[in-house]
Amino acid sequence: MNEQPHKNRASWSASWRFFLRRVIPPISETRRSEVRGQLSEASHPDFDFFLLVLLSSIIATLGLLVNSPAVIIGAMLVAPLMSPIIGLGLASIRGDDVLARNALASLLRGAALGVLISFLVTWVNTFMPFVDLQANNLPMEVMARTQPSPLDLAIALAGGLAAAFALAMPDISAALPGVAIATALMPPLSTIGIGLAFQRWDVAAGSLLLFVTNAITIAFASMLVFFVLGFTRRDVTKTGYLFGMPRSLVVSAIATGLMLAPLTYISVQFVHDAVAARAQSDQLDQMEQIIRQGVDDISGAELLEWSPSTEENVLKLEIVIRTTHTLLHSEAVSLRDAISLQLSEAGLVDADQEVQLVINQIIARLLDPEVPPTPTPTPTMTRTATPGPSPTFTKTPLPTATATPTATQTPLPSATPTATATATPTPTPYPGYMTYVNFPGMELRQVPGGPVIGYLRAGNMLTVLYGEEILNGMVWIEVMDEAGRIGWIPQIYVLTPTPTASSTPTPSATMPPATPTP
């Protein structure tokens, strides 16, 4: 009686294999040997393999940092990680220990090298001015590889089937580049390095889950294809069977199924977060509409921006409005009460929740270009000369000559030298021009060493003014350029003719000749 189920299972297996042989074209033993040799060579961790991993990791990391899908696709085509995974699938279905060991070593070392290179490239980029990234503002291409879903598993399954089948069939091997693009392996590894460099452990963990999902699913898909195409050993003692299938294939299928658990959880969590974010966004839109309506009820007021915050049981709303007049306290209270009432009616706040309103107002005057402003007379202080007492000349009597009995000859006074004022040179502006200067030109500064107000080029005519200062051992002079800008430049860059001091004649006082005294 126990032989009947066994015969049924054998009959079902034979019928299934006969169906597959009719649908799928047979693979010759020569072609199978070629595929095994090709995968053995591609799965060997040699210099060529690590060089391609190095280059593809650099390309993928830079593409992720600059948010360029085209560059990331180029990295997918260069990355050699697909061959070790398919080789691992073939080794598992055939029980080839050497191929399995080489393929696993290549995969682990290549993945570690890719993560390390990505980490170093991202870390070095933090010191460069080319791409300014922050840990809380990573590019979209990076964040897209941090939340894998069951759809990613389905993509990896289809890609693994296509890759193994295209590798086994010589006529369709041209499809391998497209498979490499569809089943991304290097970008998730580069995302792990980026997450570690920015200390974003959520980014690193999500991308690691995506890489492990792709690797396990592609290996299972390749095992399934190679089993159907007859790559299994005829001697089953090396692999063993379970449920009528090779034991390695069954184990790989179970591992692939287990990957659905975390992927499903992440997908559900992502959908939940998206729904919550959408609800919060709708709630904020309703709040803004209520606040804007309340502000519009105030004459000459306009809402510029607003921000909410919640502290315990208090909803604090801080708004910035532009008004043509200073708001009265009563207007602010009315605005707060109106907003609080409408928020409560819309169900956006609880009945016992307090609403606080902070108003920052900007006083502005509205100008219409079509209506000229009315001139307003402004009183001006004017100096007015006030007549005062005029000086009065007083006549002073001259001394009276006194007669002496004997006339005495009085010598004439000697001439007294008169001090003559010396001409004092008064500096006047004089012309000059700029000598050779480097691109973009000599900086014209507001003060010596101060802010730049313009640039001067070689040959520009200048007017050298009165100012001259010494700063850090360099002489600065005050100049005016042809555009009328007045600033300071170093004197060594200006060629000028020798300035000539202009003399201002000063009248000298001349004493009258002395009168002899009789």
Secondary structure as UniProt FT lines:
FT   HELIX           3..23
FT   HELIX           29..42
FT   HELIX           47..65
FT   TURN            66..67
FT   HELIX           69..78
FT   HELIX           82..94
FT   HELIX           97..125
FT   TURN            126..127
FT   TURN            135..136
FT   HELIX           140..143
FT   TURN            144..145
FT   HELIX           150..168
FT   HELIX           170..175
FT   HELIX           176..182
FT   HELIX           186..197
FT   TURN            198..199
FT   HELIX           201..228
FT   TURN            229..230
FT   TURN            236..239
FT   STRAND          241..242
FT   TURN            243..244
FT   STRAND          245..246
FT   HELIX           247..258
FT   HELIX           260..296
FT   TURN            299..300
FT   STRAND          301..311
FT   TURN            312..313
FT   STRAND          314..323
FT   HELIX           329..345
FT   TURN            346..347
FT   TURN            351..352
FT   STRAND          354..363
FT   TURN            369..370
FT   STRAND          430..434
FT   TURN            439..440
FT   STRAND          442..445
FT   TURN            448..449
FT   STRAND          452..456
FT   TURN            458..459
FT   STRAND          461..471
FT   TURN            472..473
FT   STRAND          474..481
FT   TURN            482..483
FT   STRAND          486..490
FT   HELIX           491..493
FT   STRAND          494..495
//
